[in-house]
Amino acid sequence: MAKRTWSLVATALVLLCAPGQVAAAPAEPQVQDALDRMVEQGVPGVLYRHSEPGSETVLRSGVADLRTGAPVPQRGRWRVASLTKSVTATIVLQLVHENRLGLDQPLAEVLPDVVPGDERITVRNLLQHTSGLFDYAQAPEFRFPDDYVHRPFAPRQLVDLAVAHGPVAEPGQQWSYSNTNYIVLDMIVEELTGEPLSAVFQHRVLGPAGMRQSYLPVHYPLINGPHATGHHVLPEQTGDPTRYPLTELDPSFAWASYGMVSSAADMNRFYRTLFRGELLPRPLVDEMLRAVPGGDPVFPDYGLGLENIELTCGVTLWGHTGSIPGYSSYAFSTADGRQQVSMSLNVFMLGERAVPIIYDAADAINQAVCHQPYPQPPVPAA
């Protein structure tokens, strides 16, 4: 069993502490068990934070660095990967609220001549992954992290790479996850605002939501502040299970599709302010929850920059999952903004190796909100 580190911050205890201190108290053992299982499955370390009115629970398991054995920093930051998409979607919906953009407006009217068929692709298609655009991150050039994480990319290069592979479906015909959609959306945002996207993120979302540990890097390779060392595992077809360290990189390949740096506290703060209607009018928040089936057994539906998880007690949480070389992420909230759960895993691992880890993450979320175990995947027949 992995080494445990437990801490709980509750309002009654926080009142006895100086500002910024974390008070220790017994934690939720079922959640801790789920985190420990992730470490047993190959995650070097995991940081978990559960927020609800009157209390904050912070749990850790494993280590921040396999070489040094340093503990996972309690207030650590990480590359939150596709959690970034929820922020991008919020900004796009803000522009819709300002009548500068329409959800069902064709791409040809706002960003012409960037992708073929732009007269048939709408802003909603891009937000909901029903555009039919190929995901550039699935191109052969992106199979091995060392081939791309230290290269500078321009947004148009990423889109052109996707276009060269051709569409995967007709616009609006099927759901197909594509990072290309959010690169195009971010190009629209820059076009309409006339500002660099990092600045737009800051004054439209990060600042208003009080996310002081978050920023959108373009080519900046470092993670500012305390953080765990990132690690990546090569595709399982290679047969190499080694967890290679990878923290510094040029994040331009991800940009505002999956490149933001944040913390568990900030991500919980973001989803709380979003679902409380503090970043968007409530009708537009509800529009984000209009989902289509995505086909994933754990996170089945996709709205506008949000995916969901249906818990065993009948509660549906909304947020996002994500992975980027170095890190994996989970962050979800109740639709009323009362409870949030965020997790950072300092490993990038895809394929069948990641399946039990995904279910352990779902179990941690389910235990936190429902106090019940999440059903585990069926064992394959012999």
C-alpha positions, -999 to +999 in steps of 0.1 A: +000+000+000+013+035-009+024+058+018-005+080+030-006+117+037-039+130+050-051+165+058-086+180+062-095+217+063-129+223+079-144+257+086-144+252+124-107+243+123-098+271+098-112+296+122-085+286+147-057+289+122-038+319+107-048+328+072-034+304+046-027+276+071-040+241+066-054+224+097-049+187+100-077+163+110-088+127+101-097+123+064-121+101+044-105+066+043-125+053+013-113+082-009-077+077+004-079+040-005-089+050-041-059+073-044-036+047-030-048+022-056-039+047-083-004+047-070-003+009-070-014+010-107+016+032-116+007+068-108+038+083-091+016+107-070-018+122-068-033+153-052-070+155-044-092+184-032-129+183-023-147+216-017-181+220-003-198+247+019-179+249+051-151+224+044-121+216+022-105+181+021-070+177+008-056+142+003-023+129-012-008+096-021+025+086-036+054+110-044+061+141-063+093+128-078+103+092-083+140+100-081+139+120-048+107+106-031+096+141-022+060+144-011+033+157-034+030+194-026-003+202-009-008+234-029+008+221-060+002+233-096+002+213-127-006+214-164-044+208-162-047+196-198-082+196-212-097+213-181-085+243-202-114+236-226-140+246-199-123+280-196-122+285-234-159+275-236-168+300-209-150+328-228-168+319-260-201+319-242-193+354-228-188+366-264-222+350-272-237+369-243-222+401-257-238+395-291-204+393-307-208+357-317-236+332-322-237+296-311-252+285-344-232+309-365-212+293-393-174+294-389-172+310-424-187+342-409-163+346-381-130+328-392-133+321-429-109+301-450-092+283-421-108+248-425-127+233-455-165+232-451-165+262-428-199+273-440-214+241-425-194+241-392-210+261-364-195+275-332-217+250-313-202+221-334-167+232-323-176+235-286-194+202-286-169+182-308-194+176-336-175+195-362-160+164-379-125+179-378-096+155-373-078+157-340-043+169-347-031+153-315-039+119-331-015+125-359+016+102-361+037+133-353+022+133-318+027+096-309+058+100-288+062+131-265+098+136-273+089+142-310+068+173-302+068+187-267+100+208-272+089+221-307+073+256-310+040+255-329+017+282-342-021+276-339-025+277-377+002+249-380-019+227-357-051+233-377-033+227-410-020+194-397-056+184-389-069+196-423-042+176-441-057+144-426-092+152-438-125+152-418-136+122-398-173+130-403-197+155-418-204+185-395-231+177-369-233+140-378-214+125-349-194+132-318-157+129-322-133+145-297-109+168-314-084+193-299-085+210-332-120+224-324-106+243-295-076+257-314-101+271-339-122+285-311-092+302-296-083+317-330-119+331-331-115+346-296-083+364-306-099+376-338-129+391-320-111+405-290-079+417-308-060+405-277-035+377-270-053+347-256-033+346-224-045+381-216-081+372-225-080+342-201-067+365-174-092+393-175-122+374-185-120+343-163-088+338-142-090+372-125-128+374-120-128+338-105-099+346-082-076+320-098-043+335-087-023+303-092-034+299-129-021+311-162-020+302-199+015+298-212+023+298-249+060+290-251+070+294-214+084+260-204+082+261-166+055+256-140+056+285-116+053+277-079+053+243-061+046+214-083+052+177-087+075+164-114+056+152-144+061+118-159+051+100-190+048+064-201+054+055-238+025+039-258+018+004-245+026-011-279+063-003-271+062-027-241+081-001-221+065+006-187+091+031-176+078+064-161+101+090-177+103+124-160+089+153-181+080+186-166+094+213-188+081+216-223+070+241-249+032+241-244+023+257-277+013+223-291-016+224-266-023+262-264-058+269-250-071+235-260-051+217-232-022+239-221-033+259-189-014+257-156-035+257-125-041+241-090-068+220-074-080+250-054-082+272-084-100+246-106-125+241-078-129+278-076-134+281-114-162+255-115-178+269-084-180+305-098-191+292-132-220+271-119-230+298-095-236+321-125-207+345-117-189+341-150-220+337-172-257+342-169-274+311-157-293+304-190-259+302-208-245+279-181-275+257-187-267+259-225-233+244-217-251+214-201-270+205-233-250+174-240-247+148-267-236+112-261-198+109-261-196+071-258-173+069-227-185+045-201-175+067-172-179+102-187-207+095-211-220+129-223-204+161-237-219+196-235-202+229-244-167+225-230-180+202-202-183+165-198-202+147-171-201+117-147-232+101-133-228+090-097-244+061-079-266+083-057-283+100-087-261+131-088-246+142-121-213+162-119-200+184-147-164+193-155-136+178-175-108+152-176-075+157-193-040+144-201-009+161-214+027+147-213+036+149-176+001+150-160-035+138-160-065+157-145-100+153-132-122+182-120-160+181-115-187+201-098-224+197-090-245+218-114-255+242-086-218+249-077-220+235-041-194+207-044-163+203-064-136+176-067-103+180-084-074+156-089-039+159-103-019+129-113+017+134-122+017+110-151+007+108-187-005+073-194-030+063-221-046+030-234-055-001-214-029+008-187-050+038-178-084+021-175-081+010-138-068+044-129-098+061-145-121+039-125-102+046-093-106+083-100-143+078-105-145+059-072-127+087-054-153+112-068-182+089-060-170+083-025-166+120-018-201+130-030-222+098-025-202+079+002-205+048-019-182+029-042-183+034-079-189+002-100-156-012-113-152-024-149-162-060-156-133-085-155-127-098-191-135-135-196-106-158-196 
